Amino acid sequence: MTIQHLEGLVAAPYTAMHADGSVNLDAVERQAGALIASGVRGAFVCGTTGESLSLTVAERMAVVERWRAVAPKSFYVVAHVGHTCLADAQAIATEAEKVGVTAVAAMAPCFFKPATVADLVDFCAEVASAAPKTPFYYYQIPSMTGVNIPVLDFLKAAEGRIPNLAGAKFTYENLMDYAACLRLDGGRCDMLIGRDEILLAGLALGARGAVGTIYGFAAPIFVRIVQAFEAGDLAAAQAAQAKANELITVFVKFGGLPAGKAIMKMIGPDCGPVRLPLRNLTPDRSAALRTELERIGFFEFCNRAV
């Protein structure tokens, strides 16, 4: 299989929900339009930001199908299919391939965890085999899975075992491991940097593509980082990354995912509430969030709904 390197910014969108918590598929077309207008090249669907493990298998399949149906063919749609249940992960992967996604990805199972790199490769090989014609990415996110096997070790062990292996979505701060993965076998693996706050560092090491939560509502500031870096204007790139990190600090301060959905209510398209055990922001907290966002000039560089 010829591996296509995914270039540019790929947003991790929220799974839109109605007020009662049911999935709102009607919102997806507006979500896709807003991302395209903001300079984003694709969507990483039903990942952490998309509350994947809070959704049923049927819901995840429906969300993936809707994204692929409404987005242009040139727009990457990467389906996160990871699950604690192997059979469920395979079922989502099979459906994702059927609807023609660009790629599938899977994080490590996070309840019964793989103890060794061989265990992790065995699990991912079974998932990837359910979508054999679609590129597969391992999704490294130790902060959520508790699995911190070096990605370099995984990629070496997976060669030959996962024929459709494309690379990894690297949501971690170990840039030594990331750089080693980029250099592996002359750069055969596509390594998507997955930490928004270190996008510039990833670009400096050789990243060509990035997946991030904050791109879903503030892509223009990250586009500015990429453009400044490619133009050789390091000072401008550093300034844009610093501005982006101000936003990320506010985002984390107000709870991450619930803050993100509150931001989407402010700028559109409204993606509704989060699901338990997450908690939506109270009106007072939402007001305080808006004040913080105004202080850092967020509404001057945020995505605009279409």
C-alpha positions as CSV (number, residue, x, y, z in Angstrom):
1,M,0.0,0.0,0.0
2,T,1.3,3.5,-0.9
3,I,1.1,5.6,2.2
4,Q,-0.2,9.1,1.7
5,H,1.3,11.6,4.2
6,L,-1.4,13.8,5.6
7,E,-0.2,17.3,5.4
8,G,-1.4,20.5,7.2
9,L,-3.8,20.8,10.1
10,V,-6.4,18.1,10.9
11,A,-8.9,19.1,13.5
12,A,-10.3,16.8,16.1
13,P,-14.0,17.9,16.1
14,Y,-16.5,17.6,18.8
15,T,-19.3,15.1,18.4
16,A,-22.3,17.4,18.2
17,M,-25.2,16.5,20.4
18,H,-28.8,17.6,21.0
19,A,-29.8,19.1,24.4
20,D,-30.9,15.7,25.5
21,G,-27.5,14.2,24.8
22,S,-28.4,12.3,21.6
23,V,-26.0,12.6,18.7
24,N,-26.8,15.5,16.3
25,L,-25.8,14.4,12.9
26,D,-27.4,17.4,11.3
27,A,-24.7,19.7,12.7
28,V,-21.8,17.8,10.9
29,E,-22.2,19.6,7.6
30,R,-21.8,23.0,9.3
31,Q,-18.9,21.7,11.3
32,A,-17.1,20.6,8.2
33,G,-17.8,23.9,6.4
34,A,-16.4,25.9,9.3
35,L,-13.3,23.8,9.4
36,I,-12.7,24.1,5.7
37,A,-13.2,27.9,5.8
38,S,-10.7,28.2,8.6
39,G,-7.9,26.5,6.7
40,V,-8.1,23.0,8.1
41,R,-7.3,20.1,5.8
42,G,-9.2,17.3,7.5
43,A,-11.1,15.9,10.6
44,F,-10.0,13.2,13.1
45,V,-13.4,12.0,13.9
46,C,-14.6,10.3,17.2
47,G,-11.2,10.7,18.9
48,T,-10.7,12.0,22.5
49,T,-12.3,15.3,21.6
50,G,-15.2,13.5,20.0
51,E,-15.9,11.6,23.2
52,S,-15.5,8.4,21.4
53,L,-15.6,6.0,24.4
54,S,-18.8,7.7,25.6
55,L,-20.5,6.8,22.3
56,T,-22.1,3.6,21.3
57,V,-20.7,1.6,18.4
58,A,-23.7,2.5,16.3
59,E,-23.3,6.2,17.1
60,R,-19.7,6.2,16.2
61,M,-20.4,4.5,12.9
62,A,-23.1,7.0,12.1
63,V,-20.9,10.0,12.9
64,V,-18.1,8.7,10.7
65,E,-20.5,8.0,7.9
66,R,-21.9,11.5,8.1
67,W,-18.5,13.2,8.1
68,R,-17.5,11.3,5.0
69,A,-20.8,12.0,3.3
70,V,-20.8,15.7,3.7
71,A,-17.1,16.6,3.4
72,P,-15.4,17.0,0.0
73,K,-13.3,14.0,-1.1
74,S,-10.2,16.1,-0.8
75,F,-10.9,16.7,2.9
76,Y,-9.2,14.0,5.0
77,V,-11.6,12.1,7.2
78,V,-9.7,9.9,9.7
79,A,-11.9,7.6,11.8
80,H,-10.8,6.8,15.3
81,V,-12.0,3.2,15.8
82,G,-10.2,2.3,19.0
83,H,-12.2,0.5,21.7
84,T,-11.6,-1.6,24.8
85,C,-13.4,-4.4,23.0
86,L,-11.5,-5.7,20.0
87,A,-14.6,-6.9,18.1
88,D,-16.2,-3.5,18.5
89,A,-13.1,-1.8,17.2
90,Q,-13.1,-4.1,14.2
91,A,-16.7,-3.5,13.5
92,I,-16.2,0.3,13.4
93,A,-13.1,-0.1,11.3
94,T,-15.0,-2.3,8.8
95,E,-17.7,0.3,8.5
96,A,-15.2,3.2,8.2
97,E,-13.5,1.4,5.2
98,K,-16.9,0.8,3.7
99,V,-17.8,4.5,3.6
100,G,-14.4,5.5,2.2
101,V,-12.5,7.2,5.0
102,T,-9.0,8.5,4.4
103,A,-7.6,6.4,7.2
104,V,-8.4,4.7,10.5
105,A,-6.7,5.1,13.8
106,A,-6.8,3.3,17.2
107,M,-5.5,4.1,20.6
108,A,-4.4,1.3,23.0
109,P,-7.1,-0.4,25.0
110,C,-7.3,1.4,28.4
111,F,-8.9,-1.0,30.8
112,F,-7.1,-4.3,30.2
113,K,-3.9,-2.7,28.9
114,P,-1.2,-4.3,26.7
115,A,1.8,-5.1,28.9
116,T,4.4,-5.4,26.1
117,V,5.0,-4.0,22.6
118,A,4.1,-7.4,21.2
119,D,0.7,-7.3,23.0
120,L,0.1,-3.8,21.6
121,V,1.0,-4.8,18.0
122,D,-1.1,-8.0,18.2
123,F,-4.2,-5.9,19.2
124,C,-3.6,-3.2,16.6
125,A,-2.9,-5.8,13.9
126,E,-6.3,-7.3,14.5
127,V,-8.0,-3.9,14.4
128,A,-6.2,-2.9,11.2
129,S,-7.0,-6.2,9.5
130,A,-10.7,-5.3,9.6
131,A,-10.0,-2.4,7.2
132,P,-7.2,-3.9,5.1
133,K,-7.4,-1.4,2.3
134,T,-7.3,1.7,4.5
135,P,-4.2,3.2,6.1
136,F,-3.9,2.5,9.8
137,Y,-2.5,4.9,12.4
138,Y,-1.5,4.0,16.0
139,Y,-2.8,6.7,18.3
140,Q,-0.3,7.3,21.1
141,I,-2.0,9.1,24.0
142,P,-0.6,7.9,27.3
143,S,-2.4,10.6,29.3
144,M,-5.7,8.9,28.5
145,T,-4.8,5.3,28.0
146,G,-2.1,4.8,30.6
147,V,-0.1,2.9,27.9
148,N,3.4,4.4,27.4
149,I,5.1,2.0,25.1
150,P,7.6,4.0,22.9
151,V,6.1,4.5,19.5
152,L,9.5,3.8,17.9
153,D,9.4,0.3,19.4
154,F,5.8,-0.2,18.2
155,L,6.6,0.9,14.6
156,K,9.6,-1.4,14.4
157,A,7.7,-4.4,15.8
158,A,4.7,-3.7,13.6
159,E,6.6,-3.7,10.3
160,G,5.4,-6.7,8.4
161,R,2.7,-7.4,10.9
162,I,0.4,-4.6,9.9
163,P,0.6,-4.3,6.1
164,N,-1.6,-1.1,6.0
165,L,0.4,0.7,8.8
166,A,0.8,4.3,7.9
167,G,2.3,5.7,11.1
168,A,1.1,7.3,14.3
169,K,-0.9,10.1,15.8
170,F,1.6,11.2,18.4
171,T,-0.2,12.9,21.3
172,Y,2.6,13.0,23.8
173,E,5.5,15.3,24.8
174,N,8.4,12.8,24.3
175,L,10.0,14.6,21.3
176,M,13.0,12.4,21.3
177,D,10.8,9.4,20.6
178,Y,8.9,11.5,18.0
179,A,12.1,12.5,16.2
180,A,13.3,8.9,16.1
181,C,10.0,7.8,14.6
182,L,10.4,10.5,11.9
183,R,13.8,9.2,10.9
184,L,12.9,5.5,11.0
185,D,13.8,3.8,7.7
186,G,14.3,7.1,5.9
187,G,11.0,8.6,7.0
188,R,8.6,5.8,5.8
189,C,6.1,6.5,8.6
190,D,3.7,9.4,8.6
191,M,4.0,11.0,12.1
192,L,1.1,13.3,12.9
193,I,2.0,15.6,15.8
194,G,-0.9,15.6,18.2
195,R,-0.1,18.2,20.9
196,D,-1.3,21.6,19.9
197,E,1.0,23.4,22.3
198,I,4.1,22.0,20.7
199,L,3.1,22.3,17.0
200,L,6.1,24.5,16.3
201,A,8.5,22.1,17.9
202,G,7.0,19.3,15.8
203,L,7.5,21.3,12.6
204,A,11.1,22.0,13.6
205,L,11.7,18.3,13.9
206,G,10.1,17.6,10.5
207,A,6.4,17.1,11.1
208,R,4.2,17.5,7.9
209,G,0.8,17.0,9.5
210,A,-0.8,17.7,12.8
211,V,-4.0,16.7,14.6
212,G,-5.4,18.9,17.3
213,T,-8.5,19.9,19.4
214,I,-7.9,23.6,19.3
215,Y,-7.8,23.7,15.5
216,G,-11.5,23.0,15.7
217,F,-12.2,26.6,17.0
218,A,-8.9,28.5,16.5
219,A,-7.3,27.2,13.4
220,P,-6.2,30.6,12.0
221,I,-3.6,31.1,14.7
222,F,-2.1,27.6,14.0
223,V,-2.2,28.3,10.2
224,R,-0.2,31.4,11.0
225,I,2.4,29.2,12.9
226,V,2.8,26.9,9.9
227,Q,3.0,29.7,7.3
228,A,5.6,31.7,9.3
229,F,7.7,28.6,9.9
230,E,7.6,27.7,6.2
231,A,8.5,31.3,5.3
232,G,11.6,31.0,7.6
233,D,10.2,33.7,10.0
234,L,10.9,31.9,13.3
235,A,10.1,35.0,15.4
236,A,6.6,35.2,13.9
237,A,6.1,31.5,14.3
238,Q,7.1,31.7,18.0
239,A,4.8,34.7,18.6
240,A,1.9,32.8,17.1
241,Q,2.6,29.7,19.1
242,A,2.8,31.8,22.3
243,K,-0.6,33.3,21.5
244,A,-2.0,29.8,20.8
245,N,-0.7,28.6,24.1
246,E,-2.4,31.5,25.9
247,L,-5.6,30.1,24.5
248,I,-4.7,26.5,25.5
249,T,-4.0,27.7,29.1
250,V,-7.5,29.1,29.3
251,F,-9.0,26.0,27.7
252,V,-7.4,23.8,30.3
253,K,-8.2,26.1,33.2
254,F,-11.9,25.8,32.3
255,G,-12.0,22.0,32.0
256,G,-10.9,21.1,28.5
257,L,-13.7,19.4,26.7
258,P,-16.6,21.1,28.4
259,A,-14.8,24.5,27.8
260,G,-14.4,23.6,24.1
261,K,-18.1,22.9,23.7
262,A,-18.9,26.1,25.5
263,I,-16.7,27.9,23.1
264,M,-18.5,26.3,20.2
265,K,-21.8,27.7,21.5
266,M,-20.1,31.2,21.4
267,I,-18.8,31.0,17.9
268,G,-20.8,28.2,16.2
269,P,-21.7,25.8,15.1
270,D,-23.2,24.8,18.5
271,C,-22.1,21.3,19.3
272,G,-24.4,20.9,22.3
273,P,-23.5,19.4,25.7
274,V,-20.9,16.9,26.8
275,R,-21.9,13.5,28.2
276,L,-21.5,12.3,31.7
277,P,-19.2,11.9,33.6
278,L,-18.1,15.2,32.0
279,R,-19.9,18.3,33.3
280,N,-21.1,21.2,31.2
281,L,-20.0,24.7,32.3
282,T,-22.5,26.6,34.5
283,P,-23.7,29.9,33.1
284,D,-21.4,31.7,35.5
285,R,-18.4,29.7,34.4
286,S,-19.3,30.2,30.7
287,A,-19.4,34.0,31.3
288,A,-16.0,33.8,33.1
289,L,-14.6,31.8,30.1
290,R,-15.9,34.5,27.7
291,T,-14.2,37.2,29.7
292,E,-10.9,35.3,29.6
293,L,-11.2,34.7,25.9
294,E,-11.9,38.4,25.3
295,R,-8.8,39.3,27.4
296,I,-6.5,37.3,25.1
297,G,-8.1,38.4,21.8
298,F,-9.6,35.0,21.0
299,F,-12.5,36.4,19.0
300,E,-10.0,38.1,16.6
301,F,-8.5,34.8,15.5
302,C,-11.1,32.1,16.1
303,N,-12.9,30.0,13.4
304,R,-16.0,31.5,12.0
305,A,-19.1,29.5,11.5
306,V,-20.5,29.3,7.9
